[in-house]
Amino acid sequence: MLKRAAGPADFLGIYDGERAVGAAALVVAQHSDCDRPCSNYGPSELLPELPADLRMLAVDALDQVVSNQSELAELWAEAANWSKWRQDITRLRDVLDPPIPPQEEALFEI
């Protein structure tokens, strides 16, 4: 499912998008620091270890889910709680590929 959602496509259907979010949540559940994102989308029981290469595939799939070519994103954009859904997807993604914090001090003086 992650491969289908992450791959190049003209349009990602709603069911493929929903399945991609669920599959990404399973990958996120492998992380011990997973708290809030997993409670919404993840499994209720422990899973066997998943291959590490699924992390970036899940990131790519989540990027497609929120893109302009996603039916799921299109439908959520019309919902009143669209921003909460988008935040939930972003939290899942950030567990898989944490954002780099901004540098407060310059590493080198110029």
Backbone as a ProteinNet text record, in pm:
[ID]
protein_1_A
[PRIMARY]
MLKRAAGPADFLGIYDGERAVGAAALVVAQHSDCDRPCSNYGPSELLPELPADLRMLAVDALDQVVSNQSELAELWAEAANWSKWRQDITRLRDVLDPPIPPQEEALFEI
[TERTIARY]
80.8	0	85.7	192.6	279	341.6	382.6	442.1	342.9	219.3	116.9	93.3	84.4	57.7	179.1	298.7	419.9	464	421.9	464.5	402.9	460.9	407.2	269.4	176	40	-24	-117.4	-189.6	-285.4	-338.7	-437.3	-437.2	-438	-442.2	-585.7	-649.2	-787.9	-803.5	-924.6	-952.4	-917	-950.6	-925.2	-776	-703.1	-557.4	-496	-547.7	-498.3	-523.6	-643.8	-675.9	-587.3	-567.8	-482.9	-337.5	-292.6	-155.7	-135.9	-233.9	-224.3	-219	-302.3	-300.8	-169.3	-115.5	12.6	126	123.3	225.2	216.9	95.6	78.1	137.6	131.9	194.8	346.3	402.8	546.9	583.2	502	525.4	519.6	431.8	415.1	542	637	762.8	854.7	824.9	910.9	865.7	960.6	927	877.1	915.2	870.2	733.8	669.4	538.2	431.4	363.4	256.1	125.6	99.1	-28.4	-58.8	35.6	0.9	-48.9	11.2	-26.8	-163.1	-202.1	-330.6	-447.2	-429.9	-536.4	-539.4	-423.3	-418	-348.4	-271.3	-187.4	-259.9	-186.6	-245.1	-267.5	-357.3	-383.7	-292.1	-222.9	-131.5	5.8	108.6	244.1	254.4	339.1	361.2	500.9	521.5	659	739.1	869.7	957.5	936.7	919.6	902	1035.7	1057.9	1183.7	1206.3	1328.8	1363.2	1337.5	1348.2	1329.4	1184.8	1094.9	955	935.4	1028.9	1013.9	1003.7	1100.1	1099.1	987	952.7	839.6	711.2	696.5	580	577.9	694.6	703.4	654.7	703.2	661.9	512	458.5	315.4	233.7	276.2	203.9	211.3	324.5	335.1	233.9	214.9	116.2	-26.7	-50.3	-184.8	-229.3	-138.1	-175.2	-152.9	-114.9	-86.3	-214.2	-196.7	-309.9	-366.9	-293.4	-338.9	-405.7	-450.5	-509.5	-658.1	-738.6	-881.8	-912.9	-834.5	-854.5	-830.3	-722.4	-694.5	-802.5	-850	-956.8	-1083.9	-1120.4	-1240.5	-1221.8	-1103.2	-1078.3	-1075.9	-1033	-1027.8	-1165.9	-1268.4	-1406.2	-1464.1	-1394.2	-1443.4	-1405.9	-1488.2	-1463.5	-1335.6	-1301.2	-1182.1	-1062.2	-1053.5	-943.7	-808.2	-792.9	-662	-617.4	-709.1	-673.6	-624.7	-694.8	-652.8	-513	-489.6	-358.3	-249.8	-280	-184.9	-153.7	-255.1	-234.3	-142	-163	-77.8	64.8	77.7	209.8	281.2	209.3	271	323.5	243.3	290.4	418.7	416.9	532.6	655.1	635.5	748	813.2	737.3	798	889.6	847.5	925.4	1045.9	1030.5	1136	1134.7	1194.8	1187.8	1244.9	1177.4	1230	1359.5	1445.7	1571.5	1543	1578.1	1551.3	1639.2	1587.9	1668.2	1789.4	1896.5	2019.2	2003.5	2029.8	2021.6	2152.1	2261.5	2390.9	2457.4	2536.6	2611.9	2720.5	2739.7	2844.5	2983.7	2992	3118.5	3100	3200.8	3197.4	3251	3186.8	3230.3	3298.2
-118.5	0	125.7	126.9	244.6	271.1	164.6	181.8	243.9	198.7	251.4	400	436.7	576.2	665.6	612.6	693.1	708.8	618.9	621.1	735	763.9	871.5	832.7	921.7	898.1	1032	1030.9	1153.6	1190	1088.8	1114.2	996.7	1026.4	924.3	916	801.5	782.3	782.1	805.9	816.7	689.5	574.6	448.7	419.2	447.1	430	528.1	648.5	746.9	705	655.7	609.2	491.9	399.6	283.3	324.6	423.7	472.5	535.9	611.4	670.6	560	458.2	346.1	271.4	247.8	177.1	261.1	391.6	479.6	478.9	473.6	468.2	340.2	232.1	107.6	122.8	191.9	216	308.1	410.8	503.3	429	329.9	255	180.9	165	98.3	184.1	311.8	404.1	416	406.7	411.2	547.3	654.1	787.7	821.1	724.1	743.6	750.8	863.4	874.1	913.8	1036.2	1085.1	1037.8	1044.2	1001.6	858.1	769.9	629.6	604.2	683	657.8	681.1	769.9	796	694.6	659.7	580.7	446.4	429.2	310.8	190	80.6	-45.3	-43.9	-127.3	-138.1	-240.9	-321.6	-423.6	-405.8	-459.9	-452.5	-529.3	-479.4	-542.5	-602.4	-698.7	-746	-634.1	-642.9	-540.8	-530.6	-408.7	-383.2	-340.2	-362.2	-321.2	-170.3	-130.3	11	94.4	33.1	110.4	155.7	107.6	151.8	293.9	343	478.2	583.3	586.1	688.8	664.1	539.3	508.9	564.1	549.7	603.8	756.2	820.1	966.3	1009.7	942.4	976.3	955.8	848.8	821.3	930.6	971.5	1077.4	1209.7	1235.2	1356.3	1354.3	1237.3	1224.7	1240	1187.8	1194.4	1338.7	1429	1569.2	1657.5	1597.9	1676.2	1716.6	1798.7	1842.7	1729.9	1619.9	1506.2	1399.1	1433.7	1337	1363.3	1262.8	1274.3	1288.2	1220.4	1228.5	1371.3	1434.6	1573.4	1666.4	1638.5	1719.4	1713.7	1595.1	1580.7	1642.4	1624.8	1683.1	1835.5	1890.9	2036.6	2098.6	2020.6	2069.4	2051	1978.7	1949.2	2061.8	2077	2180.5	2154.2	2028.7	1995.9	1958.9	2020.1	1994.4	2019.6	2128.5	2161.1	2056.5	1999	1893.1	1769.5	1732.3	1617.5	1641.5	1759.8	1792.7	1787.5	1835.9	1829.5	1684.6	1599.5	1457.7	1392.1	1422.1	1365.7	1418.8	1547	1607.1	1543.6	1514.1	1447.9	1309.6	1235	1103.8	1118.5	1212.4	1233.7	1275.9	1363.1	1413.2	1304.8	1202.9	1091	1013.1	998.6	922.4	999.5	1129.2	1214.3	1345.6	1347.4	1466.9	1590.6	1704.5	1828.2	1869.3	1934	1982.2	2114.1	2122.4	2247.4	2359.8	2482.4	2595.3	2619	2662.2	2692.3	2827.1	2830.3	2955.8	3034.3	2964.5	3029.3	2984	3072.4	3038.3	2938.4	2841.4	2743.2	2802	2898.5	2960.2	3111.5	3182.1	3327.7	3365.4	3463.2	3507.6	3641.2
0	0	0	78.9	81.8	-54.5	-123.3	-256.6	-353.6	-348.6	-438.8	-411.4	-284.6	-249.5	-273.7	-250.5	-263.6	-408.6	-494.1	-633.2	-711.6	-826.1	-909.9	-964.6	-946.5	-996.4	-1024.5	-1116.6	-1147.6	-1035.2	-967	-862.3	-765	-636	-532.5	-481.5	-501.5	-460	-309.7	-264.4	-120.9	-45.2	-99.9	-29.2	-20.6	-127.7	-123.4	-24.5	-17.4	78.3	221.7	248.7	384.6	424.6	333.5	363	383.3	308.2	323.4	461.6	508.6	642.5	747.7	732.8	826.9	824.2	705.2	693.5	752.4	728.4	785.8	937.9	992.4	1138	1195.8	1120.8	1166.8	1172.8	1075.2	1075.8	1192.8	1215.5	1327.3	1460.4	1469.7	1594.9	1636	1545.8	1576.6	1663.4	1675.7	1748.9	1893.5	1984.2	2126.6	2170.7	2100.2	2137.9	2078.6	2020.1	1958.9	2068	2076.5	2175.1	2108.4	2093.2	2040.9	1898.5	1803.6	1668.1	1661.9	1741.4	1736	1797.7	1894	1958.7	1863.3	1766.3	1670.1	1556.2	1505.1	1382.7	1396.6	1499.8	1512.1	1567.5	1578.1	1625.4	1776.6	1820.6	1964.2	2030.1	1949.6	2001.7	1937.1	2002.6	1948.8	1817.3	1730.3	1599.7	1594	1505.5	1483.1	1416.5	1424.8	1367.6	1216	1168.5	1025.5	966.2	836.9	773.7	786.6	812.1	831.7	706.5	588.6	466.1	445.3	527.6	516.4	568	649.9	705.4	596	505.4	400.8	300.6	278.3	191.7	253.3	385.9	455.3	449.4	460.1	448.8	310.9	207	70	51.6	108.7	98.1	167.7	287.6	358.8	283.1	219	137	22.9	-36	-143.4	-90.4	29.1	89	107.2	139.6	162.7	40.6	-70.1	-191.1	-264.2	-366.3	-449.2	-535	-547.2	-627.4	-542.5	-422.2	-331.4	-310	-337.1	-313.7	-164.8	-81.2	62.9	112	67.7	106	53.3	-65.5	-126.2	-41.7	2.4	85.3	223.7	282.8	414.3	406.7	294.6	279.8	293.6	266.6	277.1	416.8	504.2	638.9	736.1	838.2	938.9	1017.7	1038.9	1118.9	1031.3	914.5	821.8	886	961.6	1017.9	1119.8	1195.5	1291.1	1216.7	1109.9	1029.3	974.1	921.7	864.9	973	1093.6	1204	1241.3	1242	1273.2	1170.9	1044.5	938.6	954.5	986.1	1005.9	1123.9	1232.1	1347.7	1310.2	1233.9	1187.7	1106.8	1014.3	928	1007.8	1106.6	1185.2	1270.8	1310.7	1382.6	1288.6	1164.7	1066.9	1014.6	998.3	943.1	1019.2	1139.7	1224.7	1155.8	1171.4	1112.3	1182.3	1108	1163.1	1234.1	1364	1436	1382.4	1385.6	1336.5	1426.7	1366.8	1440	1509.6	1639.2	1712.3	1702.4	1691.3	1681.3	1552.2	1496.7	1377.4	1412.8	1327.3	1350.7	1329.7	1238.5	1206.1	1202.7	1246.2	1234.3	1098.2	1039.7	906	917.6
[MASK]
++++++++++++++++++++++++++++++++++++++++++++++++++++++++++++++++++++++++++++++++++++++++++++++++++++++++++++++

